[in-house]
């Protein structure tokens, strides 16, 4: 196992222990958005804790609507709503799944090659069709986790504040969400949090 992977596993285990499964899932969602930004994508939408797609990103000729799955077992169940939730005009719908017990890597799968039901990481890899993008994400993720780990320890709301005009050339609208109230609260039941790219 590479040094980056060992370091990432340690950081992810700390975040999981601190925030529990649900909070950890939100944190991974924001970390993935930041990772897409790190490899040159604009963040068009980030929806927490519910709403579809979870993330929408774009750059020149690529636009993805993403359903993020954190898989605590060795498989994950996909329902129709998961696959339908990433249907967004002009965007390719994909699922991004991380199986923390199997290592700190993302598995990306085009939903056009995915059916409902129980899937393992190997099932997702067979239907991937996104190897180049997956490799870019997995190469950049350890650096993103290292850079934003301190913010992530404070929760998904604090981490989402890292998506700012200085991080993203497009202005993101944070006006609909009170991060301070969320950070002080116990649990993860904030109102819908939507960030849409504006010109």
CORKA-V25579 format. One line per field, one symbol per residue. ss: DSSP state (a for helix, b for strand, c for the rest). phi: phi as a letter, one per 40 degrees, with the letter a starting at -180 (. if undefined). psi: psi as a letter, one per 40 degrees, with the letter a starting at -180 (. if undefined). A space follows every 10 residues. Layout:
ss: ???
phi: ???
psi: ???
//
This chain:
ss: ccaaaaaaaa aaaaaaaaaa aaaaaaaaaa aaaaaaaacc cbbbbbbbcc ccccbbbbbc cbbbbbbbbb ccccbbbbca aaaacccccc cbbbbbbbca aacccbbbbb aaacccbbbb aaaaaacccc aaaaaaaaaa aaaaaaaaaa aaaccaaaaa cccccccccc bbccccccaa aaaacccccc ccbbbbbbc
phi: .cddccccdd ccccccccbg ccccccccdc ccdccccdch ccccabbbca hbccbbbaae bbabbbccbb bcbcaabbbd cccccbcbdg bccbbbbbbd cbhcbcbbbc ccbbbchcbc ccdcccccgb dccdcccccc ddcccccbdc cccchccccc cccbdccbdc cbcbccbccc cccccbgbbc cdbbbbcbc
psi: hidddddddd ddddddddei dddddddddd ddddddddee iihdihhiei iiidihiiic ehhhhhhhhh heaeiihhid ddddeehhhe ihhihhhhgd deifiihhhh eeehiiahii ddddddecef dddddddddd dddddddedd dddeiddddd eegidddhdh hhheeehgdd ddddihagfi ihhhhihi.
//
